[in-house]
Amino acid sequence: MRPSTIREILKVTAQPDVISFAGGLPAPELFPVAEVRAAADAVLVNEGSQALQYGPSEGYLPLREWIAAEMGARGIAAKREDVLVTNGSQQVLDLAGKLFLDAGDVVLTENPTYLAAIQAFQTFEAKFVGVPTDEHGLIPEALPELIAKHRPKFLYTIPSFQNPTGITLIAERRRKLAEIAARENLWVIEDDPYGKLRYRGEDVAPIKHWDTADRVIYVSTFSKTIAPGFRLGWVVAPAEVFNRMLILKQASDLHTSSFDQRVAFGYLTSGKQPEHLARIRTAYGERFGILDAALREQLPAGYSWTKPEGGMFLWVTGPAELDALKLLERAIGQKVAFVPGRDFFPGDGGKNHLRLNFSNSTPERLREGVRRLAALCRAF
Ligand SMILES: Cc1ncc(COP(=O)(O)O)c(C=O)c1O
């Protein structure tokens, strides 16, 4: 096991004078603090002792019902029995590793992919095989050959506003992917923390929407739509997977916090959430626009970057000779930080890439951060 570079970087970026494009943090000034406080008060006043008691491993039933209805709104038919509430979506990745992976087993992923998924699956000594991708996401037609060659335990994919690239898998490929998964008996873990954060363009239904053969394990979270400090996520999985994940969850933490689940449920049913979501979508869209414009004005020739329609990240590709890790060392000296691309590749690659987060800085800091970063890129 190796420590995550990003967690190490985050220690540095916690200093207030550092402008950070590094973390995957939502905008703290937009957290619904007063509304969550009201929900927490109501829980303690009205159902304090139940909220402080042990609860069922599956999760708080009214919250599971709320999530099942939300799944319907996202185009996924799910009953409350299909929903397992977890300690963030990160816990589902760990449970999936425990359930599916033995040493040497192959996991298919986008290349690059979410670095804490790499970390979670590496714990079980998985091997990673990248699926070819382009600007529309992974290419489903490449899967049959990879499946025949590597016999993967599952495909892990982030189809909407991918972390780290911001790329979204187009609808046609989602349908095709579900079809191939059914034909090839491939388990698919669809990780969707960002789908609700679209600030431009049309929503695309999740892969699970087309999953008639029940091969897709759908994972999502309240980390980006309420606040990550709750550590509340969920998984909607076929019964044979759900039942085993439930046993694994019991063994690891018994259940997700009774108190947090009730507070989140109170907040979600207070009628205030749509307003909050609209506010963060608008803010993130504006911040993307500011970052994109600043990069266009200031980065030297030879740099390009993605133009995501939602989420929190964009992905910069520098000239082939760029070493983003060395650039980061200098950037920290100038009090600006980002995550070097290398961390998102399970194998080699990514040396000349940078992941930039735009949700966690105000417009002024985004502009100033690009000014510092661009000067370093020009000098490099
Ligand atoms: C793709 C992806 N999956 C999972 C997570 C973990 O989120 P959670 O806070 O729900 O554990 C993140 C967080 O940034 C993420 O980007």
The ligand as an ORCA input file, in Angstrom:
! r2SCAN-3c Opt
* xyz 0 1
  C     -15.498      9.328     -8.616
  C     -15.642      9.413     -7.137
  N     -16.133      8.356     -6.476
  C     -16.288      8.376     -5.143
  C     -15.935      9.484     -4.410
  C     -16.065      9.411     -2.914
  O     -17.109     10.173     -2.479
  P     -17.792      9.987     -1.061
  O     -17.609     11.275     -0.378
  O     -19.231      9.705     -1.387
  O     -17.176      8.835     -0.359
  C     -15.426     10.613     -5.049
  C     -15.034     11.792     -4.271
  O     -14.450     12.725     -4.710
  C     -15.265     10.571     -6.461
  O     -14.757     11.595     -7.145
*
